[in-house]
Amino acid sequence: MREAVTSALAELAQRDERAADMAGLALDTLVPDRDLERLTQHSVQRFCWYELPVRFQNHHDDQLFAARSLSNLFSLLQLYQYAHICRAPETLTLLSVYRDDHEAGVAMFERLMWESGVEPPDLPELTWGTAVGDAELRARAETAASLELAISLRDIRPGKRGWRPAQERFARSFLTQPDGHGLSHLDRVREERVRAWLNSSAHPHRLRLWPLVGQLIAGTDVPRSADAVLAPIQRLLGFAAEGVPLTQIGYISPGVVRQMCEDFGWRTNPHPPRSETDVTQLIALHQVLRGMRAVRRAGRRLVLTRRGRRLREDPEALWEAATETLCRTGGLEQAAAETLLGLLLIRTPQGSGSHTRRAEPDIEAAERVLTETGWKPVEQPAGRHAAAHRRTAEAASDQVRAMVMSTGWLLEALNLVTEEDTSGQRDLTAPGRAFAVACLHKSAVAPRAVV
């Protein structure tokens, strides 16, 4: 194939030496080794519709000349489909749009890529990222090539009715097909993301979670007991379907608070509770529903969003949303949830005997891990500002503990942990382990973005 490229470039040079030089440079960008078997419709479109206007920014004539030269080279190589992309009316229009407004050009590029059908679609199992590793780059490129083949065979017909579901089905089938080692592209992307997640220098607390690497890669299925686990969330969604009265400062009305406590046997102090603030379980449930964007405030009432109505009718989707929300909040809140869930999953039963170390309460253990890995109050200097710095340090420590406790409240509300033992430790129930693995898995395999 390289000989064919050399011959075509020589023929083009006889007509226009500058065009041959330009076409050669463009081809080297597309396939550095000039191996035409690695050339795809996706890569040609991306070059003409994005890389070319960026490379020759503010040089519209050079953009047109490069596209025309590459088209002539593809024609000589009898790659007529790729030649057409380079000189298509859409390409010429797009380059003109870039000349006037770069952001509008990028928007048009994304639309054209999607309409072409070869852009790998996001799936529930895999949302493509922008900061990617080798496995994800390979998976995306090979998926695009497989979509191109499916379109040429008319298994997918872009622009026709039902083509997008067909594209998603094809992409899912391709990505989940195991190779000779029993691993699919999806498996390899997930493993790559999990290992990068665990090694993140910005989140050193995750280094403690390496014993869970296998579970984080594999994830877990929705358990059969999901309905029972999610009953408190479903009950609150049911109240919101009718509109939950709110106090003036936005808390759930005392009547609904007392009804929730009665329904699920939550012990409170004082009893009966006077406010949402007296019921830690309800505080956690209200927070997670807002995090899922399942409820919103409408005047003095808490009501369901459109998403909330869908989730209420689909327990499996509700489980997925709840487990995704807990460890996707960002910052200290996410770090606290990851740390407590990981600690509960990893911890082995304590030994016995006179030399056994005193068990550390779960909340204190998670707080210690967080502070040891960067969530530390500032140093307390001596002198006139010591008191002020001491108050700041205490406030920072309280914030770390509060975030850890908030996760614990949710686990308690959903009955995912046992009662505390005398040392302040709890064990995850079987559904609790599934919930914790699902939360960490979703955080670990989420796409990374370039910032």
Order of alpha helices (4+ residues) and beta strands (2+ residues): alpha-alpha-alpha-alpha-alpha-alpha-alpha-alpha-alpha-alpha-alpha-alpha-alpha-alpha-beta-alpha-alpha-beta-beta-alpha-alpha-alpha-alpha-alpha-alpha
